[in-house]
Amino acid sequence: MINTEYHDPVLLNECLEALIKDPSGTYADCTLGGGGHSFAIASRLAKEGHLHCFDRDPEAIAFATKRLEAFKNQVTFHPVAFAKLSEEIAPNTLSGVLYDLGISSHQVDDSKRGFTFQGSNPLDLRMDTREAESAQQWLRRVSADEMAGAFRFNADLDRAYKLALKIIEIIAATEGEILPENIRRAVESVFPDKRHEINGILARVFQAIRMEVNGELHQIEESLRGAVNCLLPGGRLVVISYHSVEDRCVKNTAAEFEKDCLCPERLPVCRCGGHNRKLKKWNRKPILPSAEEIARNPRARSAKLRVYEKV
Ligand SMILES: C[S@@+](CC[C@H](N)C(=O)[O-])C[C@H]1O[C@@H](n2cnc3c(N)ncnc32)[C@H](O)[C@@H]1O
């Protein structure tokens, strides 16, 4: 049963093919969302198989718990950030770990969550609403330098410093909550020559703020390191990313584990023993969605699937 109302799972068959080698194994879906991938994984498990589902968004956990009711004896829910993977799961126990990064369609579509620049709700952008700092608080706290750094690094945005100064100026003159229209005004004023691209720029600005508020790159690095530890030899690490900064973070973190020798480059001879490799690539080039999938689900268009195997 594919219920696409909450979120239409991306690259579903490709993920399942890469992830599940042993139907009696134990798996982790680190980004449960609406449970689309989890439902399909659980449906393929033998009765000895088990699935650990992580999501830091309590709404996702509540929705998917109902959806996975039929598998309740084989599924354990972890309502925490996936950086905690290795605190929750024992080392060398998993046959596969899946990440479908970013946010779900439900999170974007529910304007109360303040994820979208198209709504009129105050900026929030927290995946876990129990976390202390919302986007509004982040915008009020950081310096122009820090804000500009986030726009540059997380979204490759030019005129980042000018935009940060403008946002700070507009916020200072705004009584009450920070609304999407305040950010739009700043973007329109800094990019007057790009009137036809304003929505694209706003999407990137929101992405950059969201990544800071949720510590997304730190979460990915920390969790991938934990996943390497939790996987059994031969186990698969399956990751879908949706933009270049996320993808680079996945590639660079995995690359640390693809090297045999961990000695600093300046050492003339290897001193570490040279047998440290823990991951190898399962697919040389990232797997992309088909034209048919993109036509059916436009949110799949930027997806890239990378798969590694623990050695
Ligand atoms: C793209 S959606 C996953 C959709 C899911 N695969 C499906 O088929 O419905 C990403 C989900 O991961 C969650 N998420 C993102 N970063 C997270 C993190 N660091 N820890 C835990 N959950 C996270 C989000 O709250 C969101 O529900």
The ligand as a MOL file (V3000), in Angstrom:
LIG
                    3D

  0  0  0     0  0            999 V3000
M  V30 BEGIN CTAB
M  V30 COUNTS 27 29 0 0 0
M  V30 BEGIN ATOM
M  V30 1 C 12.1370 13.1130 3.1420 0
M  V30 2 S 11.3380 12.7670 4.6340 0 CHG=1
M  V30 3 C 11.2960 11.0110 4.6870 0
M  V30 4 C 10.1160 10.4330 3.9960 0
M  V30 5 C 9.9980 8.9320 4.1410 0
M  V30 6 N 11.1090 8.2290 3.5340 0
M  V30 7 C 8.6950 8.4450 3.5430 0
M  V30 8 O 8.7390 7.6010 2.6410 0
M  V30 9 O 7.6250 8.9000 3.9890 0 CHG=-1
M  V30 10 C 12.5560 13.0830 5.8320 0
M  V30 11 C 12.1300 12.8350 7.2760 0
M  V30 12 O 13.3270 12.7350 8.0310 0
M  V30 13 C 13.1800 13.4460 9.2370 0
M  V30 14 N 14.5140 13.9000 9.5930 0
M  V30 15 C 15.3130 14.7490 8.9080 0
M  V30 16 N 16.4640 14.9360 9.5770 0
M  V30 17 C 16.3950 14.1680 10.6880 0
M  V30 18 C 17.2880 13.9200 11.7810 0
M  V30 19 N 18.4650 14.5320 11.8590 0
M  V30 20 N 16.9040 13.0420 12.7160 0
M  V30 21 C 15.7050 12.4070 12.6390 0
M  V30 22 N 14.8120 12.6300 11.6600 0
M  V30 23 C 15.1560 13.4850 10.6970 0
M  V30 24 C 12.2160 14.5790 8.9160 0
M  V30 25 O 11.5430 14.9890 10.0800 0
M  V30 26 C 11.2870 13.9250 7.8800 0
M  V30 27 O 10.1510 13.3820 8.5000 0
M  V30 END ATOM
M  V30 BEGIN BOND
M  V30 1 1 1 2
M  V30 2 1 2 3
M  V30 3 1 2 10
M  V30 4 1 3 4
M  V30 5 1 4 5
M  V30 6 1 5 6
M  V30 7 1 5 7
M  V30 8 2 7 8
M  V30 9 1 7 9
M  V30 10 1 10 11
M  V30 11 1 11 12
M  V30 12 1 11 26
M  V30 13 1 12 13
M  V30 14 1 13 14
M  V30 15 1 13 24
M  V30 16 1 14 15
M  V30 17 1 14 23
M  V30 18 2 15 16
M  V30 19 1 16 17
M  V30 20 1 17 18
M  V30 21 2 17 23
M  V30 22 1 18 19
M  V30 23 2 18 20
M  V30 24 1 20 21
M  V30 25 2 21 22
M  V30 26 1 22 23
M  V30 27 1 24 25
M  V30 28 1 24 26
M  V30 29 1 26 27
M  V30 END BOND
M  V30 END CTAB
M  END
